[in-house]
C-alpha cells in the first residue's frame, strides 16, 4: 500500500525507490509486479547497487557475495 501511494503521489517523471531487506520473491519482485499491474503509467528503471555489476530492474545485495545484509531495490518512474 505504501508503494502504491508513493507512486500515485510522485509527479510525472518522478521516481520512487522500493527497498526491502528481504530476499523473498513475495516481498520483492512480486510486490513490484503487483504494483505495476495496478498503477498505470509506471515503469521500472534499471539500477546498479554495486560497481561492476550489471544494471538490473530488481537489484540485490547478498551477504555471501557483497558482505552486507541481504537487500533488494527497484527504481520505479511515473511516466505521466
Secondary structure, 3 states (H helix, E strand, C coil): CHHHHHHHHCCCCCEEEEEECCCCHHHCHHHHHHHHHHCCCEEEECECCCCCCCCECCEEECHHHHCCCCEEEEEEEECC
